[in-house]
Amino acid sequence: MAKYYMIITNMADFTKDVKNQFKCAGFGYKNESSIAKMEPGDKIIYYVTKQSKFCAIVEVTGKSYFDRTPIWADPTELWEYRVPTKPIIAAKSYYDGVFIKDIWDNLDLISNKGKWGSQVMGSFRKMTENDYNVILKALTKKLK
């Protein structure tokens, strides 16, 4: 059974992911044990801060690995715990994503609309299957 996750990323790193065709997803050392549990078929949603948009969904295609090769914008954040991925659906730019407020009434993630920003902080979190389906449907409608 697939598991669902969300990466909270910035505009520069999302741009790098688009350029790299979402070949892998990277995470910091705090998430090493969670990343090691990811399996092929698991899904990762990309949420871009400052834009407050869901911009892509990828599928995990293999086991996690450690790699310090720079990929993303900040050379001090290598996100060296990685999983190979392939895109399911992805915006070409962070401008083209789905604004969180347009779908938040249907998201389990947003339990407090008055403090919704705190619910999309950090760099990584688990998601529900419902949230995955709501975001997938919204991205598909917007991008297709």
VEXDOVEX-992309 format. One record per residue (C-alpha): residue number from 1; residue in three letters; x negated, y negated, z negated. Coordinates in pm, whole numbers, plus 50000, padded with zeros to 5 digits. Layout:
BEGIN
(NUM,'ALA',(X,Y,Z))
...
REM end
This chain:
BEGIN
(1,'MET',(50000,50000,50000))
(2,'ALA',(49858,49665,50105))
(3,'LYS',(49763,49403,49850))
(4,'TYR',(49791,49030,49914))
(5,'TYR',(49550,48750,49828))
(6,'MET',(49501,48381,49891))
(7,'ILE',(49178,48193,49955))
(8,'ILE',(49193,47828,49861))
(9,'THR',(48948,47656,50095))
(10,'ASN',(48855,47311,50222))
(11,'MET',(48883,47160,50568))
(12,'ALA',(48513,47200,50656))
(13,'ASP',(48503,47567,50557))
(14,'PHE',(48829,47644,50737))
(15,'THR',(48683,47487,51051))
(16,'LYS',(48383,47722,51016))
(17,'ASP',(48618,48020,50973))
(18,'VAL',(48801,47926,51295))
(19,'LYS',(48468,47895,51478))
(20,'ASN',(48357,48235,51341))
(21,'GLN',(48693,48388,51442))
(22,'PHE',(48761,48495,51082))
(23,'LYS',(48507,48779,51104))
(24,'CYS',(48474,48784,50726))
(25,'ALA',(48612,48625,50413))
(26,'GLY',(48370,48513,50144))
(27,'PHE',(48406,48481,49769))
(28,'GLY',(48196,48370,49474))
(29,'TYR',(48038,48588,49207))
(30,'LYS',(48337,48538,48972))
(31,'ASN',(48547,48747,49209))
(32,'GLU',(48299,49028,49274))
(33,'SER',(48500,49298,49096))
(34,'SER',(48828,49194,49263))
(35,'ILE',(48666,49187,49606))
(36,'ALA',(48519,49534,49553))
(37,'LYS',(48877,49665,49513))
(38,'MET',(48993,49524,49849))
(39,'GLU',(49074,49788,50108))
(40,'PRO',(49137,49793,50481))
(41,'GLY',(49491,49672,50544))
(42,'ASP',(49494,49421,50259))
(43,'LYS',(49596,49070,50367))
(44,'ILE',(49435,48733,50288))
(45,'ILE',(49617,48401,50329))
(46,'TYR',(49414,48084,50385))
(47,'TYR',(49536,47771,50206))
(48,'VAL',(49358,47444,50292))
(49,'THR',(49333,47185,50016))
(50,'LYS',(49375,46813,50088))
(51,'GLN',(49609,46922,50369))
(52,'SER',(49824,47135,50136))
(53,'LYS',(49879,47381,50419))
(54,'PHE',(49876,47752,50479))
(55,'CYS',(49668,47791,50795))
(56,'ALA',(49584,48155,50857))
(57,'ILE',(49637,48516,50758))
(58,'VAL',(49372,48784,50808))
(59,'GLU',(49357,49155,50748))
(60,'VAL',(49073,49326,50566))
(61,'THR',(48907,49576,50802))
(62,'GLY',(48636,49735,50586))
(63,'LYS',(48463,49759,50249))
(64,'SER',(48316,49460,50067))
(65,'TYR',(47949,49376,50100))
(66,'PHE',(47691,49127,49973))
(67,'ASP',(47534,48882,50219))
(68,'ARG',(47365,48548,50152))
(69,'THR',(47354,48439,50518))
(70,'PRO',(47495,48084,50533))
(71,'ILE',(47827,48066,50719))
(72,'TRP',(48029,47793,50556))
(73,'ALA',(47983,47416,50534))
(74,'ASP',(47822,47380,50189))
(75,'PRO',(47475,47540,50187))
(76,'THR',(47490,47580,49808))
(77,'GLU',(47815,47782,49822))
(78,'LEU',(47724,48097,50012))
(79,'TRP',(48036,48295,49918))
(80,'GLU',(47810,48597,49927))
(81,'TYR',(48068,48859,49824))
(82,'ARG',(48239,48927,50154))
(83,'VAL',(48488,49151,50328))
(84,'PRO',(48513,49203,50703))
(85,'THR',(48840,49072,50844))
(86,'LYS',(49037,49017,51163))
(87,'PRO',(49293,48742,51219))
(88,'ILE',(49663,48823,51216))
(89,'ILE',(49765,48464,51283))
(90,'ALA',(49558,48148,51258))
(91,'ALA',(49595,47781,51334))
(92,'LYS',(49324,47635,51557))
(93,'SER',(49297,47343,51316))
(94,'TYR',(49395,47277,50956))
(95,'TYR',(49630,47007,51089))
(96,'ASP',(49847,47278,51246))
(97,'GLY',(49926,47479,50934))
(98,'VAL',(50248,47506,50735))
(99,'PHE',(50291,47239,50468))
(100,'ILE',(50345,47407,50131))
(101,'LYS',(50637,47184,50036))
(102,'ASP',(50828,47297,50348))
(103,'ILE',(50850,47655,50216))
(104,'TRP',(50788,47637,49842))
(105,'ASP',(51151,47702,49749))
(106,'ASN',(51095,48057,49875))
(107,'LEU',(50753,48117,49717))
(108,'ASP',(50697,48308,49392))
(109,'LEU',(50366,48122,49368))
(110,'ILE',(50535,47790,49292))
(111,'SER',(50703,47834,48958))
(112,'ASN',(50676,47469,48852))
(113,'LYS',(50735,47219,49132))
(114,'GLY',(50637,46932,48902))
(115,'LYS',(50286,47076,48866))
(116,'TRP',(50256,47269,49191))
(117,'GLY',(49900,47149,49257))
(118,'SER',(49769,47345,48960))
(119,'GLN',(49915,47661,49113))
(120,'VAL',(49688,47637,49418))
(121,'MET',(49364,47551,49241))
(122,'GLY',(49051,47762,49223))
(123,'SER',(48922,47960,49517))
(124,'PHE',(49106,48291,49503))
(125,'ARG',(49424,48446,49367))
(126,'LYS',(49656,48741,49411))
(127,'MET',(49984,48690,49594))
(128,'THR',(50315,48873,49606))
(129,'GLU',(50444,49059,49909))
(130,'ASN',(50734,48814,49918))
(131,'ASP',(50497,48516,49942))
(132,'TYR',(50300,48690,50214))
(133,'ASN',(50617,48750,50417))
(134,'VAL',(50744,48392,50369))
(135,'ILE',(50408,48245,50478))
(136,'LEU',(50371,48487,50771))
(137,'LYS',(50719,48399,50896))
(138,'ALA',(50656,48025,50863))
(139,'LEU',(50315,48042,51035))
(140,'THR',(50455,48257,51315))
(141,'LYS',(50740,48013,51374))
(142,'LYS',(50505,47714,51373))
(143,'LEU',(50220,47857,51581))
(144,'LYS',(50392,48076,51839))
REM end
